[in-house]
Amino acid sequence: LHTDMDRGDGHTKYMLEGEGVGSVFVIDGNTGNIHVTKSLDREEKDEYRLIATAIDQETGLALEPSSEFIIRVQDINDNPPVFPSEPYIAMVPEMANIGTAPEGAEK
């Protein structure tokens, strides 16, 4: 996060509001750098809405309109595969189309 109004003289303070601020997201009030404090899991929460504001520390007024950020968490396969019986044997024909279910596999 950065505003062109920040002259680098320490008069600009960056603030962040929204769900997860302070626990999941933190902002360096001097630089505007936003950091994530822990891994995000789409199964817990798939979207965060944050509002960032640059404020003049002398006047307490916003230097420009606040910006809204939407953080969309993408899903990764973080669960190992589970097979109902061991060993699991299935066959896929050569040159099969993508998405073809293996022969003998449960659907």
C-alpha positions in Angstrom: 0.0 0.0 0.0 1.4 3.4 -0.9 0.2 6.9 -1.7 1.9 9.5 -3.9 1.1 11.9 -1.1 3.7 10.2 1.2 6.8 12.3 1.0 8.8 9.8 3.2 9.0 12.3 6.0 7.1 10.2 8.5 3.9 12.2 8.4 1.9 9.5 6.7 0.4 6.6 8.7 -1.1 3.6 6.9 -4.1 1.9 8.5 -5.9 -1.4 7.7 -9.4 -2.4 8.7 -11.5 -5.5 8.0 -11.9 -9.1 9.1 -8.6 -10.7 10.1 -6.7 -7.5 10.6 -4.3 -7.9 13.6 -4.6 -11.7 13.6 -4.2 -12.7 9.9 -3.2 -9.5 8.3 -0.9 -6.8 9.7 0.3 -3.5 8.2 3.4 -1.6 8.9 2.0 1.8 9.7 5.1 3.6 8.4 5.7 1.9 5.1 2.2 0.5 4.2 3.6 -3.0 3.7 0.9 -5.6 4.4 1.9 -9.0 5.7 0.1 -12.3 6.3 0.8 -13.8 9.7 -0.3 -17.4 9.0 -1.2 -19.7 6.2 -4.6 -19.1 4.7 -6.9 -22.1 4.1 -9.8 -21.8 1.7 -11.8 -24.4 3.6 -11.8 -22.1 6.6 -12.4 -18.8 4.8 -12.4 -18.2 1.0 -12.4 -14.4 0.9 -11.3 -11.4 3.0 -12.3 -7.8 2.5 -9.8 -5.2 3.7 -9.9 -1.4 3.7 -6.6 0.5 3.6 -6.2 4.2 4.4 -3.3 6.6 4.3 -3.7 9.3 6.9 -1.8 12.6 7.5 -0.6 12.2 11.1 -0.6 15.9 11.8 -4.3 16.5 10.7 -5.7 13.0 11.2 -7.3 13.3 7.7 -7.2 10.8 4.9 -4.7 11.8 2.2 -6.9 10.1 -0.4 -10.0 7.9 -0.5 -9.6 4.5 1.2 -8.9 1.5 -1.0 -10.8 -1.8 -0.7 -8.9 -5.0 -1.2 -10.6 -8.4 -1.8 -8.3 -11.3 -1.0 -9.5 -14.5 -2.6 -7.9 -17.6 -1.3 -7.3 -20.3 -3.9 -7.7 -23.9 -3.0 -4.8 -26.3 -3.0 -5.1 -30.0 -2.3 -3.8 -30.1 1.3 -5.4 -33.4 2.1 -3.6 -36.7 1.2 -5.6 -39.2 -0.9 -7.5 -41.8 0.9 -8.2 -45.3 -0.6 -10.9 -47.5 0.9 -8.9 -50.7 0.4 -5.2 -51.5 0.0 -3.8 -52.1 -2.5 -5.7 -49.9 -4.9 -5.6 -51.1 -8.5 -7.1 -49.3 -11.4 -6.4 -49.1 -15.2 -6.7 -46.1 -17.5 -6.6 -46.8 -21.3 -3.7 -45.4 -23.2 -4.5 -42.0 -24.9 -7.6 -41.6 -22.6 -9.2 -38.1 -22.5 -8.6 -35.9 -19.5 -11.1 -36.7 -16.8 -11.6 -40.3 -17.8 -12.3 -42.5 -14.7 -10.0 -45.5 -14.3 -11.6 -48.8 -14.9 -12.6 -50.5 -11.7 -12.6 -47.1 -9.8 -15.5 -46.1 -7.6 -17.3 -43.0 -8.9 
